[in-house]
Amino acid sequence: MKTKIKLISSLFVSSLLLLSCDNSSEITNDLSVNSSTPKASNLTARIAVSGNILALTYNVAGLPAIISSSSPDANTAKIGQLIRNYDIVNVQEDFNYHAKLYENDNHPFRTATSGGVPFGDGLNTLSKYSFVDFERVKWNSCNGTDCLTPKGFTFMRLRLKEGVYVDYYNAHPNAGDATADLNARKSNIAQLSDYMKIKSNGNAVILMFDSNCRYTRSGDNIRLLMDNNGLTDAWIKLIRNNNIPVLGSPALDCDASNITNTCEEVDKIFYKSNNQITLTASDFSINNSLFVDGAGLPLSDHFPTAVNFAWSQNDLYTASDLFGGPHGDVFSDITLLSATSKVNKIVLRGGDRVDKVSFVLSNGTTLSHGGNGGTEKSLVLNTGEYINSVNMCSGKKDGKTRIFYIELKTNQNRTIAVGSKTSNVFNYIVPTGYQITGFFGRSATEVDQLGFFGVSL
């Protein structure tokens, strides 16, 4: 990108188990109108929960034609048509030809553009799966012409099926190999790693991005994402048999006319499973021969990189969809649950809204989320008693969607509830053979968003 944006400075001077819920309007802040939250379903029988994701990451070289090293005006439409074959696509440098890309694509769930040069970050996602909690985050550091666009990374929760969410990232760190460029890029990778530690703690993750990093380059810290976040690089695992290139060794890049999967490209795909969801990568491919024009020339100055992910949910667990708004801090109890997890006591706090939700497990662990407002209610469960259904309502407070009402019901027909009902309703019945044992969602002084984990009986 470094050489492609020498003239940006001159251009700068001249130039998403709901029946009905406010949740979708909150989440679609930066989404297309198609990115609505799926309807709730009341499952009463266990079904197989698995599938495949054909994923692609591609820097589409969408800088203004005058400074682009590609031909985006002619090539972007064809890129839009070719990416239809993939289940989910991350693009970078999707700047001034964004409209052509989307006009020729048919994915039902897509992020809205943040703008062309110099206003946007060039990052977008096109998906067959719906998503929630979309965020754009700007880098804290940049150098040179990279500072002329608000480059950074994006985050979303990709919904594969009911209750099955993968934390999904796109990113574009600082380009270049000068000392100042390397320092900025190291800061970018560290910022992404730190964000992921908090936002995606215990969650399954997919990161597909133009890293601008090479394992062989001494000034790059791409290993941080493996060492600090437990991510796996699909190229390292599938092509190099887990053999990471030696830092400081000769670059493994290839001439554009002789690209093979053994070449190290800066366009990378990382992933991580968790206790609930297993991600298995296969079929890593640099699809250079597919993305060419009529003369056989590449459609971009980067090559599209693809991986097929097989995913499955651990039969030990089940989960509900998320309900509520994208506010407060993210939490998940998945790492605290096991095959023997059982709720002994329910503790709720609430008044006009739901202030806190808590479970005390049989091993003494307390799972608690929210603040200390409202009035406390509690229910000690009997021997053989477990939570099997949930009713919730959401509403607006200070312009933000929050959980206004929650009712938990057990298999012995006992209930506990706090808060106030609204017309925005969520119903969930745990599948037969499971019991509700934990939470995931977002909270601060109140509960903003809530989902439930179940463990097999």
Rosetta blueprint (number, residue, H / E / L):
1 M L
2 K L
3 T H
4 K H
5 I H
6 K L
7 L L
8 I H
9 S H
10 S H
11 L H
12 F H
13 V H
14 S H
15 S L
16 L L
17 L L
18 L E
19 L L
20 S L
21 C L
22 D L
23 N H
24 S H
25 S H
26 E H
27 I H
28 T H
29 N H
30 D H
31 L E
32 S L
33 V L
34 N L
35 S L
36 S L
37 T L
38 P L
39 K E
40 A L
41 S L
42 N L
43 L L
44 T L
45 A L
46 R L
47 I L
48 A L
49 V L
50 S E
51 G E
52 N E
53 I E
54 L E
55 A E
56 L E
57 T E
58 Y E
59 N E
60 V L
61 A L
62 G L
63 L L
64 P L
65 A L
66 I L
67 I L
68 S L
69 S L
70 S L
71 S L
72 P H
73 D H
74 A H
75 N H
76 T H
77 A H
78 K H
79 I H
80 G H
81 Q H
82 L H
83 I H
84 R H
85 N H
86 Y L
87 D L
88 I E
89 V E
90 N E
91 V E
92 Q E
93 E L
94 D L
95 F L
96 N L
97 Y L
98 H H
99 A H
100 K H
101 L H
102 Y H
103 E H
104 N L
105 D L
106 N L
107 H L
108 P L
109 F E
110 R E
111 T E
112 A L
113 T L
114 S L
115 G L
116 G L
117 V L
118 P L
119 F L
120 G L
121 D L
122 G L
123 L L
124 N E
125 T E
126 L E
127 S E
128 K L
129 Y L
130 S L
131 F E
132 V E
133 D E
134 F E
135 E E
136 R E
137 V E
138 K E
139 W L
140 N L
141 S L
142 C L
143 N L
144 G H
145 T H
146 D H
147 C H
148 L H
149 T L
150 P L
151 K L
152 G E
153 F E
154 T E
155 F E
156 M E
157 R E
158 L E
159 R E
160 L E
161 K E
162 E L
163 G L
164 V E
165 Y E
166 V E
167 D E
168 Y E
169 Y E
170 N E
171 A E
172 H L
173 P L
174 N L
175 A L
176 G L
177 D L
178 A L
179 T H
180 A H
181 D H
182 L H
183 N H
184 A H
185 R H
186 K H
187 S H
188 N H
189 I H
190 A H
191 Q H
192 L H
193 S H
194 D H
195 Y H
196 M H
197 K H
198 I H
199 K H
200 S L
201 N L
202 G L
203 N L
204 A L
205 V E
206 I E
207 L E
208 M E
209 F E
210 D E
211 S L
212 N L
213 C L
214 R L
215 Y L
216 T L
217 R L
218 S L
219 G L
220 D L
221 N L
222 I L
223 R L
224 L H
225 L H
226 M H
227 D H
228 N L
229 N L
230 G L
231 L L
232 T E
233 D E
234 A H
235 W H
236 I H
237 K H
238 L H
239 I L
240 R L
241 N L
242 N L
243 N L
244 I L
245 P L
246 V L
247 L L
248 G L
249 S L
250 P L
251 A L
252 L L
253 D L
254 C L
255 D L
256 A H
257 S H
258 N H
259 I L
260 T L
261 N L
262 T L
263 C L
264 E L
265 E L
266 V L
267 D E
268 K E
269 I E
270 F E
271 Y E
272 K E
273 S L
274 N L
275 N L
276 Q L
277 I E
278 T E
279 L E
280 T E
281 A E
282 S E
283 D E
284 F E
285 S E
286 I E
287 N L
288 N L
289 S L
290 L L
291 F L
292 V E
293 D L
294 G L
295 A L
296 G L
297 L L
298 P E
299 L L
300 S L
301 D L
302 H L
303 F L
304 P L
305 T E
306 A E
307 V E
308 N E
309 F E
310 A E
311 W E
312 S E
313 Q E
314 N L
315 D L
316 L L
317 Y E
318 T E
319 A E
320 S L
321 D L
322 L L
323 F E
324 G E
325 G L
326 P L
327 H L
328 G L
329 D E
330 V E
331 F E
332 S E
333 D L
334 I H
335 T H
336 L H
337 L L
338 S L
339 A L
340 T L
341 S L
342 K L
343 V E
344 N E
345 K E
346 I E
347 V E
348 L E
349 R E
350 G E
351 G L
352 D L
353 R L
354 V E
355 D E
356 K E
357 V E
358 S E
359 F E
360 V E
361 L E
362 S L
363 N L
364 G L
365 T L
366 T E
367 L E
368 S E
369 H E
370 G E
371 G L
372 N L
373 G L
374 G L
375 T E
376 E E
377 K E
378 S E
379 L E
380 V E
381 L L
382 N L
383 T L
384 G L
385 E L
386 Y L
387 I E
388 N E
389 S E
390 V E
391 N E
392 M E
393 C E
394 S E
395 G E
396 K E
397 K E
398 D L
399 G L
400 K E
401 T E
402 R E
403 I E
404 F E
405 Y E
406 I E
407 E E
408 L E
409 K E
410 T E
411 N L
412 Q L
413 N L
414 R L
415 T E
416 I E
417 A E
418 V E
419 G E
420 S L
421 K L
422 T L
423 S L
424 N E
425 V E
426 F E
427 N E
428 Y E
429 I E
430 V L
431 P L
432 T L
433 G L
434 Y E
435 Q E
436 I E
437 T E
438 G E
439 F E
440 F E
441 G E
442 R E
443 S E
444 A L
445 T L
446 E L
447 V E
448 D E
449 Q E
450 L E
451 G E
452 F E
453 F E
454 G E
455 V E
456 S E
457 L L
